[in-house]
Amino acid sequence: MPKIHFTKEALFYIEDVVFWYEKQRLGLSYDFELCLEAGIEEILRNPDAFQKK
């Protein structure tokens, strides 16, 4: 199974986005995290469908 690696900058950016969503509405960051996880799972299931960076 392929692995996905995130740069430190990407992880900091994701953390900032999570905090931003939570400021917009309580619990909204949870919805964002679910969508992020779903996207990562889709990439892992079908890695050739996505561009490598």
Backbone hydrogen bonds, N-H to C=O, Kabsch-Sander energy under -0.5 kcal/mol:
donor,donor_aa,acceptor,acceptor_aa,energy
11,L,7,T,-2.1
12,F,8,K,-2.5
13,Y,9,E,-2.4
14,I,10,A,-2.7
15,E,11,L,-2.2
16,D,12,F,-2.3
17,V,13,Y,-2.4
18,V,14,I,-2.5
19,F,15,E,-2.2
20,W,16,D,-2.4
21,Y,17,V,-2.8
22,E,18,V,-2.1
23,K,19,F,-1.8
24,Q,20,W,-1.5
25,R,21,Y,-1.9
28,L,25,R,-2.3
30,Y,27,G,-0.6
31,D,27,G,-1.2
32,F,28,L,-2.1
33,E,29,S,-2.5
34,L,30,Y,-2.2
35,C,31,D,-2.2
36,L,32,F,-2.7
37,E,33,E,-2.6
38,A,34,L,-2.3
39,G,35,C,-2.2
40,I,36,L,-2.4
41,E,37,E,-2.6
42,E,38,A,-2.0
43,I,39,G,-2.0
44,L,40,I,-2.3
45,R,41,E,-2.1
46,N,42,E,-2.0
49,A,46,N,-1.6
50,F,47,P,-1.4
